[in-house]
Amino acid sequence: GSSLCVLDIPSDISGIVTLDDLTLKAEFKTPGEHSCYITLLEHQVVLSDYTSGTLSLFDLDAEGMPVGEPRTIRFEGSGPDTVRQTGPHIHSSWVSPDGKSIIVVDLGCDRIYRYSVVDGRVKEESQEIFALPSGCGPRHCAFSHDGTKLYVATELSDEVLVYSFPKMTLLQR
């Protein structure tokens, strides 16, 4: 399994921080497998869990420490690549520039999921699903500076897809 580790960095450090400068403050087991990306919201930490095809959501207290049991969002499906897309593989999640949405990238199903962010947390029931070109294997994305475009890097088709945002219309491939 995976863990979410909270580290303390001394406030008097200047320059390069090494592992010796860090202190483990707390460690939390995650319900997902092979967490590979972390997104910080105002009141929640979101882990993208590659192998289990899940998001693990940890609520945060006023000091930024996880509290309570983490919640899990499970995804289903597959893609046309019978080796690399046998199920969902959540690779990353990204907060929109306006802070009102979180974008979740699923390499295994050629999809992007969008959730609303309300009061600094993912609103789980607000899921929207956007199908990407079959077999592309989306991995990471970035927003344009003005927030009107979403650039999606694909691993399997080795291209960049450009979408309008928030409409999610494919503009360029």
N, C-alpha and C positions, 0 to 999 in steps of 0.2 A: 504494500500500500504506500500511499504518499502521505506527507506531513506538511503542514503549514507551520513554518518556524518564524517567531518574532524575535528580532535581534535588537540589542541596544548598541548604539554607536555613541561613544563618548562625545560630549559637546565641545571639548577642547581640542579636537582633532583638526588639523589643517593639512591640506595636501592629499596625498593618496592614502586611502584606507585599506588595510590588509586584514586578512582573517584573524590575525592576532589582536586586532583592535576591537573586534566584535564580541559581544557576550550574548549567549542564548538566554533570552528572557522567558520564553514559553514555546512549547511544541504541541500542535494539535493534529491528531490523525484526521485524514480526509476520507470521506466515503468513496471518492473516485479513485481510479487507477492511473498512474503516470501523469500527474498534474504537470503541465508544461507552460502555463502562462498565468499570470496573476494580474487582476485589474482591481484597483482601489476606488471605491465609491465613498461618499461622505460617511455613510453608516454601515458599509458592508464591504467585505473582501470577496471577490469572485475568482474562483480557480477554474481554468479550462483543463479538463481531464481527458487526455488523448485516448488512451486505450479503452476506458469504460464508456467514452462518448457521452460524458456528463458535464454539468457545471456544478461545482460545490459552492454554496453560498454561506458565508460566515457573517453573522451580525456582529457589529462592534459596539463596545461601550464608549463612554465619553472620553476615555483615555486611549482609544484605538485598539483595545484588546478584544479578541473574539469572545463571545458569550453564548451560552446555550449550545444546543446541538446544531450542526450545520444542516442545511436543507440541500436537496439534490434535485436538479432538473435533468431528466433522462431523455435522450433523443433516440429515434429509431430510423432505420432505413439503410440503404447501401447505394453504391455507385456501380458503374459498368466495369471498373478495374477489379477483376476477381481476386487479385492478390492484395491490393492496397486499399480497396474500398468495400470490404466485406461487412462493414457496419459503420456507425457514426464515429468520427474521430474529431473531437472538438479541439481545435488547435490554438485558438486565441479569442479574446473578446476585447472590444474597444468602445470607449465612451465617445459619443458624438460631441462635436465642439460646443454645442449649446447645453450639454449635460443632461439632456432629456431622454436620451436613448442609449442602449448598449447594443452593440453589434456582435454577434457570435458567429465564428467562422467554423464550418464543418467540412473538413477535407474528405471524410468518408462518404458523404451523401451529396456533395456538390451543392451545398446550401449555405445561405446566410439567414440567421434568425435575428429578428429585432425585438427588443423588449423596451418598454417604457421604464424610465428611472423616476421614481416618486419618493420624495423625502429621503434621498440618498440611498435607495435600495431598489433592486430589480423587482418590478411588478410582474410576478410569474405568469399571471393569467393574461398578459397583454401580448403574447407571442404572435409575431408575424413571420411567415416563411417565404423566402425568395429563392427560387431555383436558379442556379447558375448553369452555364453550358456543361452538358454531360461529359464526365471524365476529366474535368479541369483540375479538380483537387485544390480548392482554395486553402491558403495557409495563413497569410497575414493581410492586413489592410491598413490604409491611412486615409485621413480626410484631407481635402484641400484646405488651405488657410481660411477661406471664406465659408467652409462647411457645406458647399453646394455639390461637391463631388466626393465619391468614395472610390479609392484605388485599391483593387484586390489583386495580390500576387498569388499566382497559382503554382503549385508544385508539380502536378502531373502533366499539364499541358505547357508549362513554362512560358506563361504570358502574364500581362497585366490587363485586367478588365477595369473599365472606367464606368461607374454608375452615377446617375444623378442622385442627389440626396436632398430630401428624404424620400423622394418618389421611388427610387431604386429601378430606374429605367437604364438598360444597357446602352451606353453612348459610344463606346469604342472597345475594340478587342485587339 
